[in-house]
Amino acid sequence: MMAIIKAFKAIRPLKDLASKIAALPYDVMNSQEAREMVKDNEYSFLHVDRAEVNLSQEVNIYDKIVYEKAKEVLDNMINDGLYIQEEKPSLYIYRQTMNGKTQTGLVICASIDDYINNKIKKHELTRKDKELDRINHVDCCNANTGPIFLTYRNQSEISRIINKWIQSKALYDFISDDGNGHTVWVINDNNDIEELTRLFKDVDSLYIADGHHRAKSAVEVGLKRRRENPNYTGEEEFNYFLAIAYPDNELEVLDYNRTVKDLNGLSEEEFLSNIEKNFYIKASKFPVKPNRKHTFGMYMNHVWYELEAKEGTFNEDDPMDRLDVSILQNNLLSPILGIDDPTKSDRIEFIGGIRGIKELEKRADKDMKVSFSMFATTIDDIMSIADRGMIMPPKSTWFEPKPRSGLFIHRLS
């Protein structure tokens, strides 16, 4: 097993515009929120990644005109000189700082063959409609515009080279409106590029942390281009896609919490007594943010409870069954609240840990009935599930901070 990484001639913003162009990934906001975000910023990369913001609200966001608009805006930004293209193939270092903690990744092109051959491992199912959206976007723009967030088991030699380069002068260094820091360096020395490429051949697998839809779409477009160019050599840019690889020891997975609309026809007393079959339960004077596996917070009717899964309600030897999201799903959400498929139910919503415990209280007091706070899934959990070719339950992981889009563009031809 060996992972293939490739240097590339990034198309990247002018130094003074980087902070204005860099935008959150397209899939963390809805259309309306995207329109708000671009209101005072003509440079925001959301004009490309969510091109419907440039069109009337009546337009269907999956309409062909949206993808054509994305291409037009991107081409204009490049032709108007807001972007420059690197003269020689390079690798980049992208460091993010959030609440004093940093994560430092290597910006690369990854191989679509590695994805197909499962050297790039997945842990999430993708939805056809979301795939098709990004396939159309990438194909029409002839570019990967949003990087895939990858992780790998930390290798000290890779880190050593990265740490050497972050002593040099940064290309970009700015703070985004959410207070997070973003710093980028270019690695343009052929020896170090060759050395990093060689070192990644010793990395047995890359894992998708975030961006399963972007990855699948990039691969599908690459395969489409191969069909259109039957004499392809494998070296063309469309055989590769834009990614950022972070060592696992730098990443933080946040909790991904749940809130449910009703008690499935049960009274509060019946609901609580049903829970006691599979969980130890006690009321808490304080909000419960679980600090270890197999424990959960539950908030209902202005009271917090602490839940702990009883032995025998899950299989500790099964990496899937022992996940807290599985335990809650299999022992409470499904049998008691009747939510058999959380992806299809309109009675449950998921709230990223970045929003905090207060949000769970707010929702349960307002338009929902009961909220659950989770202990965050670990990177080890994700890797061991992906290694076995298993798929994690939906909404198991929330990564923060998320790499910004618009700082690096990879042309497919």
N, C-alpha and C positions, 0 to 999 in steps of 0.2 A: 504494500500500500504506500502511495506517496501522493502528496497534494501538489497540484501544479499551480504556481502563481506566475503572473506575467506583468512586467512593467508596461506602461502605456503613456501615450502623449495626451495627458489630460487637457481638456478645455476647461479653463478655470477663470474665475472673476478677477478683474482688476483689484489691486490691493484695497483701494479706498471704497470699493463697492461690496466687498465680500460680506460685511456685516448686514448690509441692506438686502442682498440677494439671498443669503442662506435662509432656508425655511424649514419648518418642521416637516416630517414625512407626511405625504398626502393622506395617509389612512388614519391619522389620529384626530381628524376633525371632520365635521360634515360640511356640506356645500355652503350652508349659511354662515358657519363660523369662518370658513375660508374667505368668503366675501368680506366679512368684517376685518379679517387680518390684512387684506391687501388694500383696504380703503385709502390709507395714507402712505402707501408704499408701492410706487410704480415698479420698483425693482424686484419685489418679492418673487422668489422662484415658484410660488404657488400660481403665478400667472401661466407657468408652463405645466406644473404638476397637477393643477386643478383648473384647467383652462376654461372651464365653464364660468369662472368668475369674470371673464372678459365678455361674456355673452348674456343675453336676456335670461331672466329666471325661468322663462317658459321652456327653454331648451332642455331636452332630456340629457342628463349628464353623460349618458353612454352613446349619444348621437355622434355620427361620423364627423360632423362639423366641429365638435369639441376637440377631437384629436388633430384635425387639420389646423385648428387655431393654436394648439400647443406647439406644433411644428413651426408655424408662422412666427409665434412669439420667440421661440428658442432661436430660430435662424436670424431674426431681427437683432436679438441681444448680441449674438455672435458677430453679425455683419456691422452692427453699430459700434463695435469695439468695447462693449462692456466685458467681453471675455477675451482671453488670449489663449493660444494653444502652445503647450510645451514643445520646445524644439526637438527634444530627444526623449525616448521612452524613459520614464522615471517611476519610482515608487514614492509614496507620500506617507507622512506620519500625521495622524489626526488625534489630538488630545482634547478631551472634554473634562471640564471641572464642574462639579456640582456639590454644593454644601461642603466645600473643602476637600472632596474626594476626587481623584482623577482616574480616568480610564484612557489608555493610550493604544490606538490601533494602527495597523498598517493598511494603507489604501492600495488595493491591488486589482488586477483582473483575475477572476477565477475561471475555471474551465467548465464549459457546459458538459463535457464528457465526464468530469469528476462528479457532477450532479447526477448524470444518468447512471453512472456506475456505483453510485452510493458512497463515494469517498467524501462527498459533501452530504452530511446526514440531516434528515428532517425529523421533526417531532410533532408536526401539526398537519392536519388535513387542510387542503385549500378548497375554496368554493369556486365553481365554474364561472359564475358571473363576474366575480372579482378578478379571476385570472384573465378572462377575455378583455376586461377593461384595460389592464396593464399591457396585454399583448398588443392591443390596438395602439396604445400610447407609445410603447417602445418602437413598434414597427413604423408607425407614422413619423415619429421624431427621428428615426434612424439613430437612436442613442439610448444608452442607459442613463437615466437622470437621477434615480434614487439608489444609493448604495444598499446592498444586502448586508445585514449585520451578522457576521460570522464569529465563532469563537473556536479556540483550539487549546489543547493542554499545553500549558506554559512551557517554553523551552528557553533555558537561560542564554544560549548563544544568540537567539533571535533578539531577545531583550537587550543583550549587550550592544548589538549594532544599533538598535533603535535609540538606546540611551546615549550613545556616542553622538548621534545626529541631532538630538534635541538640545545639545550644547550650541548648535549653530544658530544663525539668525533665522527667525521664523518668517514664513511667507505671509501668514495671516495670524492675527492675535486680537480677538475681540470678545466682548461680552454681549450675549443676546438678551432680548428684552425680558427673558425669564430669569436673568441673573447668572446663567451658566456661561462658563468660559470656553472658548474654542480657539485652539492653536494648531497651525498646520506648518509642517516643514517638508521640504522636498529632498529626496535621496536621489542624487543624479550622478553618483560615482559608479562607474561600470563594475568595479571590483565588488563593491558592497551589494549592488543589485544582484550580481551573479551569486554572491555568497548567500544572500537571503533566499534566492530562488532554490539554491541547493539545500539550504537548511529546511525549507518547507517540504522538500522531498522526504525528509525524515519524520514529518508530522503525519501520523497515520490517518487522521480524519479531521475534516473541518465540520463544524456543526452550525446549522442556521439557528441563531438566537432569535432574530426578529426579521421579518420580511419574506415569509414563505411564499406569498403571492407574487411579490416582485421577482423572486428567484425563479419560480416556475414559469412566469411569463417571459423572463429573459431567455430561458432555455428554449421555450417553445418558438420564440422569434429566431433564435439561432438555428433551430432545426428547420424552420421554414426557409431561411436563407440558404441552408445546405441543399434543400430540394430545388430551390431556384438556381443554384450554382453547382450542378452535379460534379464539376471538376474541381471542387474546393480542395485545398491542401490541408486544412486544419489550422493554418497559421493566420487566416483572416480574422479581423477583429470580431466578426459576428460569432466566432467560436468561444468568445470570452465575455464575461459580464462583470460589471463594477461591484466591488465588495470592500468591506473593511473588516479585517480580522483582528480580534482582540484576544489576548491571552485570558484563560478562564479565571486566573487569580485576581484580575482587575475588575471583573464584572460584578454588578450587584443586581440580583433579581428582587423586585418588589412584590409584595402581596397583591393578589388580584381577588377582590372581595365580591360578595354577592348580596343582593337585596331582592326580596320576594313580595309580590303584591297582596297575597291573602294566605290564609291558613288552610286552604283546600276544604273549607266547610267545617273545620274543627273549631271548638272553643279554645281559648288560651289554655285552660286546664287540661283538656284532652290532648292538645298539642304537646304540652310539657310532659305529660305522663307517657305519651308515645315515644318521646325522645329518650326517656330513662331506660328504655329497653336496651339501647345500644351505646348510650353515653352516660358518664357521670356528669351531673349538672349541679351547679351552685350559683346563686345570685351573687353579684359583685357590686360593691359600692362605687367602683371606678370603671371607666371604659376598659374593655378587654382587648388588648393587642397581643395576640399569642406570641410567646417567646420560645416555644419549642414545638416539635412535630406532634401531630395527633391531638393538638388542643385547638379550640376554636372559641371565638367570642360570638355571642348572639345578643342582639338588641331588639327588644319588643316592648311596646307600651311603656317607654321611659325607664326600662330596667335592663341592665346588662347582666348576662349570665356567662359563666365559664363552662365550656363543654370539654370533656375528655373522652376519646373513643375507648370503649371497653375492649379488653383482650378478646380475641376470637371474632371480632367484627371485620377484620381485614387480615390479609396474609403478608406478614412482614418480609417473607422471602420473595415476594412478587413485586418488582420495581414499580409496577403500574398500580397494583391494588393497595400498596402502602402509601401512595400519594395522598396528601390531605384532601385535595380536590376530589379524588375518587372516594375516599371515606365519607365525606360529606354527601356526595352525590348518591352513593350506594346505600347509605344508612339513614339518610334524612330527606334530602331533596326529592328523591324518587319514591321511596316507600311511603313517606308521611305526607309530603306536599304534592305528590303526583306530578313532579316535573321530570319526565322520563328522558326527554332530549332537550337539554338546556339551550342548544343552538336554535331550536325551532319554537321554543315556548315564549309567549309574550308576557308571561307572568314573572319572569326573572330578568334582572339586569346585572351587569358586571361593572364594578367600579375599581379603576386602577388605584393601587396603593398610594400613588402620588397625591391623591385627593384627601387622604387622611381619614381618620376614624370619624371625625365630625360629620363628614358627608354621609356616612352610614346612618348616623342618628337622624340627620336632617331628612333623608329620604323615607326612613321608616316612620317618622313623625308626620310626614307630609302626604306623599302619594303611594307609599308602599306600606307593608305591615311589619316585616321582620327582616333584619339584616344580619349577615354573618361576616366576621373578620377572620382572615386566614393567616396562617404562618406561611411565609414565602417559600415557594419551591426552590431547591438549590440547583446550582449548575451541575453538580454531580448527578442529581436525579435526572436532569434533562439528558445528559450524556449517556447515562446507563440505559435509559429508555430508547434513545436514538440508536445506540449500539446494538440493541436487540431488535431493531427494525419495528419498534412499537410506536404507536401514536398517543400523545398525551391527551387527556381530556381537554375540551375547549376552555379557553381563558384560564390557563394554568399559570402563565408567566407574564410579568410586566417588567420590561427592561427600561431603565432610566439611568442616565440621560440617553436620548435617542440621537444617532448621528443626523446632522442636518443635510438636507438635499440642496443641490445647486452649487456646491463648492467644487465638485468634480463631475465632469461629464465625459462619458466614454462613447465615442462615435463607433457605430457598427461597420461603417464602410466609408 
